[in-house]
Structure formats: structure tokens, C-alpha cells
Amino acid sequence: ILADGGYRGSLADWVFDKFKWELEVVLRPDECPSKFKVIPKRWIVERAFAWLENFRRLTIDYEFHADTAEAMVQLAFCKIMLNKIIV
């Protein structure tokens, strides 16, 4: 699983203990911390969030239960992947 630099620390250990998934934290390169530079793996995560912003129901958290919100995200990604298969 790719994650941003804010998810370092105990979260990676918790994800591995709970699900046996490895959390890969993508950090900014040290040579230019203040300048904008596209980071290849981080770009994948940002693109996925941009795709989700196209779904009006996901822009604001209308759901009462976290399970319902998770299901809406999964449905959105199913629609995105089906459109990519069809086109």
C-alpha cells in the first residue's frame, strides 16, 4: 500500500500486524525539499484522489457509518476500472 509521508510511525506496524500488508511511505527527495517535483509513486496516489473527486457523493462525508463510506469508495473505483476496461 502506498502512503504519504504523514503516515509514518506506528501506522505501518499496525497495518502489518492487522492485515499483513506492507505500507510503503513515499517521501520527498532530500535534494529539493522546498521545490515542487513530481514523485512517481506519490503521483499514483494523488491521481487516485483526483479520480474520487469526480464522484459528488464522496466530496463530502454524508455517510453515518464508516462501512458505508468505504463501500461508496469501492463502488467509485469499480466504476473507474470498468470505464478503463470498456474504453
Phi and psi in radians as a Rosetta constraint file:
Dihedral C 1 N 2 CA 2 C 2 CIRCULARHARMONIC -1.548 0.35
Dihedral N 2 CA 2 C 2 N 3 CIRCULARHARMONIC 2.423 0.35
Dihedral C 2 N 3 CA 3 C 3 CIRCULARHARMONIC -2.451 0.35
Dihedral N 3 CA 3 C 3 N 4 CIRCULARHARMONIC 2.793 0.35
Dihedral C 3 N 4 CA 4 C 4 CIRCULARHARMONIC -1.373 0.35
Dihedral N 4 CA 4 C 4 N 5 CIRCULARHARMONIC 2.933 0.35
Dihedral C 4 N 5 CA 5 C 5 CIRCULARHARMONIC -1.101 0.35
Dihedral N 5 CA 5 C 5 N 6 CIRCULARHARMONIC -0.344 0.35
Dihedral C 5 N 6 CA 6 C 6 CIRCULARHARMONIC -1.265 0.35
Dihedral N 6 CA 6 C 6 N 7 CIRCULARHARMONIC -0.186 0.35
Dihedral C 6 N 7 CA 7 C 7 CIRCULARHARMONIC -1.797 0.35
Dihedral N 7 CA 7 C 7 N 8 CIRCULARHARMONIC 0.502 0.35
Dihedral C 7 N 8 CA 8 C 8 CIRCULARHARMONIC -1.391 0.35
Dihedral N 8 CA 8 C 8 N 9 CIRCULARHARMONIC 2.937 0.35
Dihedral C 8 N 9 CA 9 C 9 CIRCULARHARMONIC 1.700 0.35
Dihedral N 9 CA 9 C 9 N 10 CIRCULARHARMONIC -2.380 0.35
Dihedral C 9 N 10 CA 10 C 10 CIRCULARHARMONIC -1.257 0.35
Dihedral N 10 CA 10 C 10 N 11 CIRCULARHARMONIC -0.328 0.35
Dihedral C 10 N 11 CA 11 C 11 CIRCULARHARMONIC -1.094 0.35
Dihedral N 11 CA 11 C 11 N 12 CIRCULARHARMONIC -0.739 0.35
Dihedral C 11 N 12 CA 12 C 12 CIRCULARHARMONIC -1.068 0.35
Dihedral N 12 CA 12 C 12 N 13 CIRCULARHARMONIC -0.723 0.35
Dihedral C 12 N 13 CA 13 C 13 CIRCULARHARMONIC -1.158 0.35
Dihedral N 13 CA 13 C 13 N 14 CIRCULARHARMONIC -0.714 0.35
Dihedral C 13 N 14 CA 14 C 14 CIRCULARHARMONIC -1.119 0.35
Dihedral N 14 CA 14 C 14 N 15 CIRCULARHARMONIC -0.756 0.35
Dihedral C 14 N 15 CA 15 C 15 CIRCULARHARMONIC -1.089 0.35
Dihedral N 15 CA 15 C 15 N 16 CIRCULARHARMONIC -0.717 0.35
Dihedral C 15 N 16 CA 16 C 16 CIRCULARHARMONIC -1.187 0.35
Dihedral N 16 CA 16 C 16 N 17 CIRCULARHARMONIC -0.745 0.35
Dihedral C 16 N 17 CA 17 C 17 CIRCULARHARMONIC -1.144 0.35
Dihedral N 17 CA 17 C 17 N 18 CIRCULARHARMONIC -0.696 0.35
Dihedral C 17 N 18 CA 18 C 18 CIRCULARHARMONIC -1.388 0.35
Dihedral N 18 CA 18 C 18 N 19 CIRCULARHARMONIC -0.788 0.35
Dihedral C 18 N 19 CA 19 C 19 CIRCULARHARMONIC -2.043 0.35
Dihedral N 19 CA 19 C 19 N 20 CIRCULARHARMONIC -0.152 0.35
Dihedral C 19 N 20 CA 20 C 20 CIRCULARHARMONIC 1.096 0.35
Dihedral N 20 CA 20 C 20 N 21 CIRCULARHARMONIC 0.605 0.35
Dihedral C 20 N 21 CA 21 C 21 CIRCULARHARMONIC -1.856 0.35
Dihedral N 21 CA 21 C 21 N 22 CIRCULARHARMONIC 2.521 0.35
Dihedral C 21 N 22 CA 22 C 22 CIRCULARHARMONIC -1.653 0.35
Dihedral N 22 CA 22 C 22 N 23 CIRCULARHARMONIC 2.169 0.35
Dihedral C 22 N 23 CA 23 C 23 CIRCULARHARMONIC -1.625 0.35
Dihedral N 23 CA 23 C 23 N 24 CIRCULARHARMONIC 2.019 0.35
Dihedral C 23 N 24 CA 24 C 24 CIRCULARHARMONIC -1.751 0.35
Dihedral N 24 CA 24 C 24 N 25 CIRCULARHARMONIC 1.985 0.35
Dihedral C 24 N 25 CA 25 C 25 CIRCULARHARMONIC -1.564 0.35
Dihedral N 25 CA 25 C 25 N 26 CIRCULARHARMONIC 2.124 0.35
Dihedral C 25 N 26 CA 26 C 26 CIRCULARHARMONIC -1.657 0.35
Dihedral N 26 CA 26 C 26 N 27 CIRCULARHARMONIC 2.022 0.35
Dihedral C 26 N 27 CA 27 C 27 CIRCULARHARMONIC -1.840 0.35
Dihedral N 27 CA 27 C 27 N 28 CIRCULARHARMONIC 2.807 0.35
Dihedral C 27 N 28 CA 28 C 28 CIRCULARHARMONIC -1.303 0.35
Dihedral N 28 CA 28 C 28 N 29 CIRCULARHARMONIC 2.479 0.35
Dihedral C 28 N 29 CA 29 C 29 CIRCULARHARMONIC -1.100 0.35
Dihedral N 29 CA 29 C 29 N 30 CIRCULARHARMONIC 2.608 0.35
Dihedral C 29 N 30 CA 30 C 30 CIRCULARHARMONIC -1.267 0.35
Dihedral N 30 CA 30 C 30 N 31 CIRCULARHARMONIC -0.425 0.35
Dihedral C 30 N 31 CA 31 C 31 CIRCULARHARMONIC -1.238 0.35
Dihedral N 31 CA 31 C 31 N 32 CIRCULARHARMONIC -0.446 0.35
Dihedral C 31 N 32 CA 32 C 32 CIRCULARHARMONIC -2.486 0.35
Dihedral N 32 CA 32 C 32 N 33 CIRCULARHARMONIC 1.288 0.35
Dihedral C 32 N 33 CA 33 C 33 CIRCULARHARMONIC -1.246 0.35
Dihedral N 33 CA 33 C 33 N 34 CIRCULARHARMONIC -0.398 0.35
Dihedral C 33 N 34 CA 34 C 34 CIRCULARHARMONIC -1.678 0.35
Dihedral N 34 CA 34 C 34 N 35 CIRCULARHARMONIC -0.333 0.35
Dihedral C 34 N 35 CA 35 C 35 CIRCULARHARMONIC -1.595 0.35
Dihedral N 35 CA 35 C 35 N 36 CIRCULARHARMONIC 2.664 0.35
Dihedral C 35 N 36 CA 36 C 36 CIRCULARHARMONIC -1.367 0.35
Dihedral N 36 CA 36 C 36 N 37 CIRCULARHARMONIC 2.282 0.35
Dihedral C 36 N 37 CA 37 C 37 CIRCULARHARMONIC -2.540 0.35
Dihedral N 37 CA 37 C 37 N 38 CIRCULARHARMONIC 2.297 0.35
Dihedral C 37 N 38 CA 38 C 38 CIRCULARHARMONIC -1.263 0.35
Dihedral N 38 CA 38 C 38 N 39 CIRCULARHARMONIC 2.166 0.35
Dihedral C 38 N 39 CA 39 C 39 CIRCULARHARMONIC -1.774 0.35
Dihedral N 39 CA 39 C 39 N 40 CIRCULARHARMONIC 2.147 0.35
Dihedral C 39 N 40 CA 40 C 40 CIRCULARHARMONIC -0.934 0.35
Dihedral N 40 CA 40 C 40 N 41 CIRCULARHARMONIC -0.901 0.35
Dihedral C 40 N 41 CA 41 C 41 CIRCULARHARMONIC -1.281 0.35
Dihedral N 41 CA 41 C 41 N 42 CIRCULARHARMONIC -0.577 0.35
Dihedral C 41 N 42 CA 42 C 42 CIRCULARHARMONIC -1.185 0.35
Dihedral N 42 CA 42 C 42 N 43 CIRCULARHARMONIC -0.546 0.35
Dihedral C 42 N 43 CA 43 C 43 CIRCULARHARMONIC -1.076 0.35
Dihedral N 43 CA 43 C 43 N 44 CIRCULARHARMONIC -0.618 0.35
Dihedral C 43 N 44 CA 44 C 44 CIRCULARHARMONIC -1.090 0.35
Dihedral N 44 CA 44 C 44 N 45 CIRCULARHARMONIC -0.767 0.35
Dihedral C 44 N 45 CA 45 C 45 CIRCULARHARMONIC -1.148 0.35
Dihedral N 45 CA 45 C 45 N 46 CIRCULARHARMONIC -0.787 0.35
Dihedral C 45 N 46 CA 46 C 46 CIRCULARHARMONIC -1.116 0.35
Dihedral N 46 CA 46 C 46 N 47 CIRCULARHARMONIC -0.661 0.35
Dihedral C 46 N 47 CA 47 C 47 CIRCULARHARMONIC -1.123 0.35
Dihedral N 47 CA 47 C 47 N 48 CIRCULARHARMONIC -0.691 0.35
Dihedral C 47 N 48 CA 48 C 48 CIRCULARHARMONIC -1.110 0.35
Dihedral N 48 CA 48 C 48 N 49 CIRCULARHARMONIC -0.729 0.35
Dihedral C 48 N 49 CA 49 C 49 CIRCULARHARMONIC -1.142 0.35
Dihedral N 49 CA 49 C 49 N 50 CIRCULARHARMONIC -0.627 0.35
Dihedral C 49 N 50 CA 50 C 50 CIRCULARHARMONIC -1.138 0.35
Dihedral N 50 CA 50 C 50 N 51 CIRCULARHARMONIC -0.680 0.35
Dihedral C 50 N 51 CA 51 C 51 CIRCULARHARMONIC -1.089 0.35
Dihedral N 51 CA 51 C 51 N 52 CIRCULARHARMONIC -0.711 0.35
Dihedral C 51 N 52 CA 52 C 52 CIRCULARHARMONIC -1.187 0.35
Dihedral N 52 CA 52 C 52 N 53 CIRCULARHARMONIC -0.451 0.35
Dihedral C 52 N 53 CA 53 C 53 CIRCULARHARMONIC -1.194 0.35
Dihedral N 53 CA 53 C 53 N 54 CIRCULARHARMONIC -0.262 0.35
Dihedral C 53 N 54 CA 54 C 54 CIRCULARHARMONIC -1.319 0.35
Dihedral N 54 CA 54 C 54 N 55 CIRCULARHARMONIC -0.184 0.35
Dihedral C 54 N 55 CA 55 C 55 CIRCULARHARMONIC -1.764 0.35
Dihedral N 55 CA 55 C 55 N 56 CIRCULARHARMONIC 1.966 0.35
Dihedral C 55 N 56 CA 56 C 56 CIRCULARHARMONIC -1.024 0.35
Dihedral N 56 CA 56 C 56 N 57 CIRCULARHARMONIC -0.624 0.35
Dihedral C 56 N 57 CA 57 C 57 CIRCULARHARMONIC -1.176 0.35
Dihedral N 57 CA 57 C 57 N 58 CIRCULARHARMONIC -0.384 0.35
Dihedral C 57 N 58 CA 58 C 58 CIRCULARHARMONIC -1.642 0.35
Dihedral N 58 CA 58 C 58 N 59 CIRCULARHARMONIC -0.155 0.35
Dihedral C 58 N 59 CA 59 C 59 CIRCULARHARMONIC -1.240 0.35
Dihedral N 59 CA 59 C 59 N 60 CIRCULARHARMONIC -0.548 0.35
Dihedral C 59 N 60 CA 60 C 60 CIRCULARHARMONIC -2.201 0.35
Dihedral N 60 CA 60 C 60 N 61 CIRCULARHARMONIC 2.491 0.35
Dihedral C 60 N 61 CA 61 C 61 CIRCULARHARMONIC -1.412 0.35
Dihedral N 61 CA 61 C 61 N 62 CIRCULARHARMONIC 1.611 0.35
Dihedral C 61 N 62 CA 62 C 62 CIRCULARHARMONIC -1.463 0.35
Dihedral N 62 CA 62 C 62 N 63 CIRCULARHARMONIC -0.277 0.35
Dihedral C 62 N 63 CA 63 C 63 CIRCULARHARMONIC -1.387 0.35
Dihedral N 63 CA 63 C 63 N 64 CIRCULARHARMONIC 2.495 0.35
Dihedral C 63 N 64 CA 64 C 64 CIRCULARHARMONIC -1.447 0.35
Dihedral N 64 CA 64 C 64 N 65 CIRCULARHARMONIC -0.646 0.35
Dihedral C 64 N 65 CA 65 C 65 CIRCULARHARMONIC -1.860 0.35
Dihedral N 65 CA 65 C 65 N 66 CIRCULARHARMONIC 2.509 0.35
Dihedral C 65 N 66 CA 66 C 66 CIRCULARHARMONIC -1.149 0.35
Dihedral N 66 CA 66 C 66 N 67 CIRCULARHARMONIC -0.558 0.35
Dihedral C 66 N 67 CA 67 C 67 CIRCULARHARMONIC -1.097 0.35
Dihedral N 67 CA 67 C 67 N 68 CIRCULARHARMONIC -0.676 0.35
Dihedral C 67 N 68 CA 68 C 68 CIRCULARHARMONIC -1.181 0.35
Dihedral N 68 CA 68 C 68 N 69 CIRCULARHARMONIC -0.725 0.35
Dihedral C 68 N 69 CA 69 C 69 CIRCULARHARMONIC -1.103 0.35
Dihedral N 69 CA 69 C 69 N 70 CIRCULARHARMONIC -0.718 0.35
Dihedral C 69 N 70 CA 70 C 70 CIRCULARHARMONIC -1.105 0.35
Dihedral N 70 CA 70 C 70 N 71 CIRCULARHARMONIC -0.714 0.35
Dihedral C 70 N 71 CA 71 C 71 CIRCULARHARMONIC -1.102 0.35
Dihedral N 71 CA 71 C 71 N 72 CIRCULARHARMONIC -0.656 0.35
Dihedral C 71 N 72 CA 72 C 72 CIRCULARHARMONIC -1.151 0.35
Dihedral N 72 CA 72 C 72 N 73 CIRCULARHARMONIC -0.666 0.35
Dihedral C 72 N 73 CA 73 C 73 CIRCULARHARMONIC -1.152 0.35
Dihedral N 73 CA 73 C 73 N 74 CIRCULARHARMONIC -0.734 0.35
Dihedral C 73 N 74 CA 74 C 74 CIRCULARHARMONIC -1.134 0.35
Dihedral N 74 CA 74 C 74 N 75 CIRCULARHARMONIC -0.696 0.35
Dihedral C 74 N 75 CA 75 C 75 CIRCULARHARMONIC -1.109 0.35
Dihedral N 75 CA 75 C 75 N 76 CIRCULARHARMONIC -0.696 0.35
Dihedral C 75 N 76 CA 76 C 76 CIRCULARHARMONIC -1.094 0.35
Dihedral N 76 CA 76 C 76 N 77 CIRCULARHARMONIC -0.771 0.35
Dihedral C 76 N 77 CA 77 C 77 CIRCULARHARMONIC -1.198 0.35
Dihedral N 77 CA 77 C 77 N 78 CIRCULARHARMONIC -0.569 0.35
Dihedral C 77 N 78 CA 78 C 78 CIRCULARHARMONIC -1.071 0.35
Dihedral N 78 CA 78 C 78 N 79 CIRCULARHARMONIC -0.765 0.35
Dihedral C 78 N 79 CA 79 C 79 CIRCULARHARMONIC -1.124 0.35
Dihedral N 79 CA 79 C 79 N 80 CIRCULARHARMONIC -0.719 0.35
Dihedral C 79 N 80 CA 80 C 80 CIRCULARHARMONIC -1.080 0.35
Dihedral N 80 CA 80 C 80 N 81 CIRCULARHARMONIC -0.814 0.35
Dihedral C 80 N 81 CA 81 C 81 CIRCULARHARMONIC -1.189 0.35
Dihedral N 81 CA 81 C 81 N 82 CIRCULARHARMONIC -0.666 0.35
Dihedral C 81 N 82 CA 82 C 82 CIRCULARHARMONIC -1.108 0.35
Dihedral N 82 CA 82 C 82 N 83 CIRCULARHARMONIC -0.695 0.35
Dihedral C 82 N 83 CA 83 C 83 CIRCULARHARMONIC -1.115 0.35
Dihedral N 83 CA 83 C 83 N 84 CIRCULARHARMONIC -0.615 0.35
Dihedral C 83 N 84 CA 84 C 84 CIRCULARHARMONIC -1.264 0.35
Dihedral N 84 CA 84 C 84 N 85 CIRCULARHARMONIC -0.576 0.35
Dihedral C 84 N 85 CA 85 C 85 CIRCULARHARMONIC -1.241 0.35
Dihedral N 85 CA 85 C 85 N 86 CIRCULARHARMONIC -0.742 0.35
Dihedral C 85 N 86 CA 86 C 86 CIRCULARHARMONIC -1.220 0.35
Dihedral N 86 CA 86 C 86 N 87 CIRCULARHARMONIC -0.703 0.35
